[in-house]
Amino acid sequence: MLENRTRLLLILSKDMLDQARVIAGRATTALKLPVSLQIVLRALIWVGLKRESHSALVANIESQARAVRQKRSGARRAGEGRDLPSGNRRS
């Protein structure tokens, strides 16, 4: 399963991370095997990738993409009002 690996930085909300920890704890109890947070996150991603046509997944992707766009455009607008050092002014 992990023959072709790469590293990834994943930023999650505390609530989402807590939910994944709960799943790991329940899986550890049910399976009587140590289940790490990494195993749970890989499984969740794998299941999500298999369900690419699921409407809830598409809706979640759209919601996150719109939130990122809104946050970036807000940051861009906030940055436009700042004065730049002389010689670097925008025209």
C-alpha positions in Angstrom: 0.0 0.0 0.0 2.8 2.4 0.8 5.2 1.5 -2.0 5.1 4.9 -3.7 5.0 7.5 -0.9 5.4 11.2 -0.5 5.1 13.7 2.4 2.2 16.1 2.9 1.5 18.9 5.2 -2.2 18.8 6.1 -3.8 21.7 8.0 -7.0 20.7 9.8 -9.3 22.4 12.3 -9.0 21.3 15.9 -12.6 19.9 15.7 -11.8 17.8 12.6 -8.6 16.5 14.2 -10.5 15.6 17.4 -13.0 13.6 15.4 -10.3 11.7 13.7 -8.7 11.0 17.1 -12.1 9.6 18.3 -12.3 7.3 15.3 -8.7 6.1 16.0 -9.6 5.4 19.6 -12.8 3.5 18.6 -10.9 1.5 16.0 -8.2 0.6 18.5 -10.8 -0.7 20.9 -12.8 -2.6 18.3 -9.8 -4.1 16.4 -7.7 -4.6 19.5 -4.8 -3.2 17.4 -3.0 0.1 17.7 -4.6 2.5 15.2 -2.8 5.8 14.7 -4.2 9.1 13.6 -2.2 8.7 10.4 -3.9 5.4 9.6 -7.3 7.0 10.1 -6.5 10.0 8.0 -5.2 7.8 5.2 -8.3 5.6 5.3 -10.6 8.7 5.2 -8.8 10.1 2.2 -8.8 6.7 0.5 -12.6 6.3 1.0 -13.2 9.9 -0.1 -11.2 9.3 -3.3 -13.2 6.2 -4.1 -16.5 8.2 -3.8 -15.5 11.1 -6.1 -18.9 11.3 -7.6 -20.7 11.4 -4.2 -22.7 14.6 -4.0 -21.8 15.4 -0.4 -18.1 15.1 -1.2 -18.5 17.5 -4.2 -20.5 19.9 -2.1 -17.8 19.9 0.6 -15.0 20.5 -2.0 -17.0 23.4 -3.4 -17.6 24.9 0.1 -13.9 24.7 0.9 -12.8 26.2 -2.4 -15.2 29.1 -2.0 -13.9 29.7 1.5 -10.3 29.8 0.4 -11.2 32.1 -2.5 -13.0 34.5 -0.2 -10.2 34.5 2.4 -7.6 35.2 -0.3 -9.5 38.0 -2.0 -10.1 39.6 1.5 -6.4 39.4 2.2 -5.6 40.8 -1.2 -8.0 43.8 -0.7 -6.5 44.4 2.8 -3.0 44.5 1.3 -4.0 47.0 -1.5 -4.5 49.7 1.0 -1.0 49.6 2.5 1.6 52.0 1.3 4.6 50.4 -0.4 8.1 51.7 0.0 9.0 54.5 -2.5 10.0 53.2 -5.9 7.7 50.2 -5.4 4.4 51.9 -5.8 1.8 50.2 -8.0 0.4 52.2 -10.9 
